[in-house]
Amino acid sequence: MAYSFQGLLSKEELVASMQSTRLHPQHISHGNFPRSHQHRWGTLTSQVAFSTVSRQLTPTLLIIGDTIIRDVLPKSKNCLCFPQVTVSDLMAKLPDLMKINPTQSRVVIQIGSNDIKHGSSELLKKDFLQLFDLLKRYPDKRLFISGPIPQLRYETRLFSLHEWLKSQCSTRTLIYIDNFDLFWNQVEYYKKDGRHPNRQGSQKLTSNILYHVSYSPVIN
C-alpha cells in the first residue's frame, strides 16, 4: 500500500515531533501517536513512522551481531550479521569492522546467544569482559550492548546473562539495551524455532534499538 505525505508532516517534522514527545518503541511499532498529533497525520501508519526514523538514524549507526539481528534493518549495509559468531569470534573481527566503518559514531553489538548454546557461563563472562576492554579503544564511539532475547523454551542462562550484562554495562561507558522483557512470553514475535525473531519480532527489536540509540543519555 502506498502512502501520501501530502498535507501531513514532512519527514523532518515527523522525526522532530517524535523526538519532542519521546516516543517509546511500543509507540513507534504500533502507531500509538499522541492524540494531539492525530489530526495532523490522520491514518499515517506505524510502518511509515518506523521507516522514517530508521532512515534518519542509519547513516551514523552500525549494528554488529549474530543471526538474532538477521532481519534488523534488512538490506542495510550498516547491519552486519555473522551466523554462528561467538563473542571471541567478534573480538577478532571488531578492529577491522571499526576501521572500514569510520563514520558510524554509534555502534550496537548483539552477541552471546551462540555462546550460550556451546559454552560455560563463566567462560562467556570472561569473553565479554575481554570484549569490554577491547571497546575501550574507541572512546569516540557511543557503544551499545543489545541484550539477549529470551527463547520460547526457557533458558535460565539467557536470563542470567541478561542480568549480568545489565549490571556490567551500568559500571562502564556502555549503554545496555534491554530486550528481555520486551520479548518475554511474546510467542507472536518468534520463528518456528522459538529462538529467532520473525518479521514482527525483528521490527520490535529494531524499534527498541533505535529508541535507545536516540534517547539514551551520553555517559561520560
Secondary structure, DSSP 8 states (H G I E B T S, - for coil): -----TTS--HHHHHHHHHHHT--HHHHHHT---HHHHHHHTT--HHHHHHHHHHHHGGGEEEEESGGGTTSSTT-TTEEE-TT--HHHHHHHHHHHHHH-TT--EEEEE--HHHHHHS-HHHHHHHHHHHHHHHTT-TTSEEEEE-----SS--HHHHHHHHHHHHHHHTTT-EEE--HHHHTT-GGGB-TTSSSB-HHHHHHHHHHHHHHHHHS----
